[in-house]
């Protein structure tokens, strides 16, 4: 058996999730160190995804096993892992759930869909509490910006080739993905764009967020999205939105029966 943990993190201080050389701070490095302190031996902490520097997560998942092995020999009960592991983690990372899963469970390949949220802060004056937590847009949006963004996002749903929303230089050759649902909501000065898909291309959500911003300010029309998508040309899509506003908000697995009640 191995442990599957769900955790939250503020990504501002980290150069993404994946361990990098020369001691560069990453989320995975912090988890590796915490697992070593808790279990007494080096562990592999394999994540469900990768994130860019500065990106956050509300529900990131990772499988923990003894380094070089497929299991996690431990006497620590799954229910005790979150609190115990948090003792060894910095304040901007917290494990919230844990359970044991079979040795062959893969935290990335078992994912059937992921949901991301992108947050915009639309107000003339910056808010210190939103610093590095959202994309600050000081200029006014159109009065019907939310409705326009919803209509544009609706055109993205379904199965398409999303090459237009993939970072240039990516080595991916098959850019076909299926977006299950989208939503756009506004509460006060915060706009939230959510998108769930069976997979995402490099910088895809940030490029979608940048494209929807252009719809919100009137630089492009909602009905232009289908032709933009069909063109498959990155240069025609919007800017890559800053990483600060991006959150991995939910992970869907193909074996929900393995997860305890309340995991979601």
N, C-alpha and C positions, 0 to 999 in steps of 0.2 A: 504494500500500500504506500501511497504518497499523500502528502497533504496538499489540498487545494485551498489557497487563501484568497480572500477578497480584501482589497485595501483601497484607501483614498490617499491622494497626495496633491500637494501644491507644487507644481513643477518649476517654479520660478528659479530656484537655486540649483537646478539640475540640468545637465546636458542630455536630456532625454532619459528613456528607461534603460537602454542597453548598456552593459558594462563597456567602458572604453579604456584604452591604455593610459599609462602615466598618471594614474590616480585621479583622473578627471571625475568630478562628482556626478553620479547617475543614481537613479532610483534603485536599479538592480544592485549596484554596489552596496548601498545602504541596507538593502534586504539581505544580501549575502552576509554582511557583517553581523546583522541582528540574528540570523539563523545560526551562525557559528557560535555566538554567545549563548543562545538559548539551548541548542541541542548538543553542543560540545564537539562538533565536527563540521568540516566544510560541507556546504550544500550547494546543489544546483537549484536556482530559483528561476524557472522558465516561465516567461510571461506570455500572456495571450496576444500581445501585440507589441509594436514599437511605438514610441512617441518622440516627437521633436523636442528640442530644448525649449523650455518654457511652457509646454503643454501640461494640462492638469488631468486628473482622473477622479471620478466619484465612485467608480466600480471596476477597478482594474483587477484582473485575476492572474494568479501564477501558481504553478505546481512546485512543491518543495520536495526534493529527494536528496539522499546522501550523495555527495559528489562521486561521480563515476559509477553509481548504482541507480536502480530504478525504483527503489523503495526508500522509506524513511524509518529506520529502526528507532523507535522512541517510546517512552512511557508517558509522554505528555498527552493528555486527553485533548481531542480536537476542540472541545468547548473552551479549553484553557489557553489555546495557542494565541488568540488575538490579544488578550490582556498581557500574557507573558512576553510576546514578541514586541509589543508596543513599549515595553520597558527599555528595550535596546534600540529603538528607532528615534530619529530626530522628530521634533514637534510637527513638521510638515508632512509626515507620513504616518498613517495609522491603519493597522489591520483591523477589520471589522467583523469578518466571518472566517471560519475554517471548517473543513471537513476532510475525511479521508476518502480517497478515490482509488480505483484499481491501478496497478503498475503501468498498464498500457494506456491510461488516460493521458491525452496530450492537450495541454491548455490552449494551444493555438489551433491545431487541426480539428479539434472537437467543436470549435466555434461555428455556429450556423449564421449568426448575424451579430452586428455591433451597432450601438446607437451612440452618436456623438451630439453634443450640444455646442453651439457657438453663441457667445454672448456679446452684444453690442451695448455700450453705454452712450446714450444720446442725450447730451446736456452741454450747455455752453461752457460750464466750468468743470474742470476735472474733479473727481472725487478720490481722495487718498485711499478710501476703502475699496475702490475698484481698480487701483493701480496694479497692473500685472494680472488682473482677474477678468478683464474685458477689453474690447477694442473701443477706445474713446473716440466718438464722433461728435465734435462740438457744433457742427453746422446743422441747421434744421433739415429734417427729412420731409418728403411730401406728406400732405395731410392723410392720404390713403396709402402710406408706405407699407403698412402691415398687410393690407389686402393685396397690394401689388406683389409683395414678396411671397405671400401664400400662393398666389396664382402662378408665379414663376417657378416656385419649388414643386408645385403639383406636376408641372411638365417634366420634372426630373424623375418622377416615380416610374417604376417598371424596369425592364431590362434594356440597357443601351450600351453602346460603346462610349465610355466616358473619357476618351483621349483628350478632349478639349479641356478637361479639368485635372489633368495630370501634369506634374512638374516636368519641365523640359529636361532632357537628359536621362529620364528614367529608362531602365532596361526592360521594363515589363512590355511584353509583346501582345498579350491578350488583355485589353482594357475593358472587356465586357463585365459589367456588374449589374446586380438587381437591387434597386432601392425599394424597400418595402413600404416606407412611409416617410413623410416630412411634416413638419409643423412650424408655424411662426406665431409667437405670442409676444405681447408687450405688457409689462407691468411697470408703471411709472416711467423712469428713464431707461429701463433695461428691456432690450429686445432679445428674444431667445429663438434661435433657429435650431431645430432638431432634425436629424436625418438618420435613418436606420437602413443598413444594407448588408448583403451577404459578404461584402468585402469592400475595401477602399484602396484607391491608388495613392501614390505618394503625393501629399499635400492636397488631396482631392477635396476634403471638407473645407480647408482654408480657401481654396480657389472658388468653391461654391459660395462660401460666405462673402468673398470679395465680389463675386458676380451679383449676388442678391443685393449687396450694398448699392451697386450701380442701378439696380432696378428701383431701390428705395428712394434714390435722389433724382430719378428721371433720366439717367444717362442711357438706359435701354428699357425696352418695353417687356412686360412679362411674356407676351406671345412670341418674342424673338428667341426664347430659350430652345425650342425644338430645332430650329435651323442652326443655332450655335452648336448644339450637341451633335447634330448630324455632320457638321463641318469637320469635327475631330481635329481642330486646330487650336492649340493652346493660346496663340496670340490673340484669338478672337474673344476669349473669356476674360473675366475680370482679374483684378490684382489678387495676389496671394495675401489673404488677411493675416494680421499678426498672430503669433502663436498664443498670446496672452489670453484670448477669449475662447480657446478650444478646450473642451472637456470630453474625455471618454466617459459616457454616462451609464452605459448598460452593456452587458455581454450575455448573449443567448447561447446556450450549449445544446448539443444534440441528445444529451442524456440528462434531462432535468430530474429524473428519478434518483440520480446520484446525489443531488444537492438537498440539503436540509430545508425544512420549512422556514420561511422568512429570509431565504438567501437573497431573493430579489427585493 
